[in-house]
C-alpha cells in the first residue's frame, strides 16, 4: 500500500502564488464593477494597519423623500408640502389620484407617467397604489444664522426628539409665538421630512431649521454670544412663568417625552425650568410642551 504524501507549506502553495490567481482576481473585479459600479480588487481581508489608517465612515446625507400611497400623497399636496415630481402609474385613476394631479398641476409640480415596474423600483417596492410624490432634500440653515433673524433672538433647540411630527408641531408653535428658528442635532434626531412639513401646516416655509453637528457645542457658542439658554425639564426648580430671562435673547431647549434633556445638555443650560402641571399627566410631548413654553415667553415679552 502506497504511503500518502504529507501535506505541508512546502507542498501546498498559497493561492496568490498559483498561476490562475491573477486572472481570477481580474474577473472578480470586472464582475463587481458590472454589478455595483465599483471595482473590487485584491484579497477581501484587510490588515489591521489598513483598517486603522482608514478615515472614519460618515453617514450618508439626507436625500429626496418619496411619499407613497393615494391618501398620503393627496394629503401632502393639500398641505402645500414642497415637491419636485409627482409619479403616476399608467392606467391608475380614481378620485384621489385625479385630485393629486390637479393639485400638483396648480402648484407647478412636474408630472411623470411611469410603468408599474419603474414605480416599484423607485419606491423600493413599497405599497404605492400607483402614485408617489418626491419631496426634495431640505436645505438646513447654519446654527449661527438663527441669531440674526430678529432681536432679541428666540431660538428653540430640540434634544432627543425623534418624531418628525413633533418637530413640525414645534416649528408651527415657533411661527405662532415669534421664535426665529429651530435647532436640531444632526444625529439621532428628527429631521425635516414630509411628515414634519405636514404637521407644521406650511410654517416650515417661514421658520428655518438649523442642524448642529454637536448640540452642546452649539449651545455653548450661543452662550458666548450673550444668549441665555433655558432647558425645559421636569427637574427644573423654577416654573416657566417665572423666567425673567424670557425678555432677552434666549434659547429654549426642549427634550424628549419621558427622558427629558440629556445629562450634558442639562448641565450646559444656564437654568432648568418646568411647566407646572396640577393634573394627573406626568409629562407632555415635545410639541405640546414647546408650544406652552413659547406662549409664556411671548406673553412675557409683550407685557
Buried (B, 14 or more C-beta within 10 A) or exposed (E): EEEEEEEEEEEEEEEEEEEEBEEEBEEBBEEBEEEEEEEBEEEEEEEEEEEEEEEEEEEEEBEEBBBBBBEBBBBBBEBBBBBEBBBBBEEBEEEBBEBBBEBBEEEEBEEEEBEEEBBBEBBEEEEBBBBBBBBEEBEBBEBEEBBEBBEBBBBBBBBBBEBBBBBBBBBBBBBBBEBBBBBBBBEEBBBBBBBBBBBBBBBBEEBBBBBBEEBBEBBEBBBEEEBBBBBBBBEBEEEBBEBEBBBBBBBBBBBBBEEBBBEEBBEBBBBBBBBEEEEEEEBBBBBBBBBBBBBBBBEBBEE
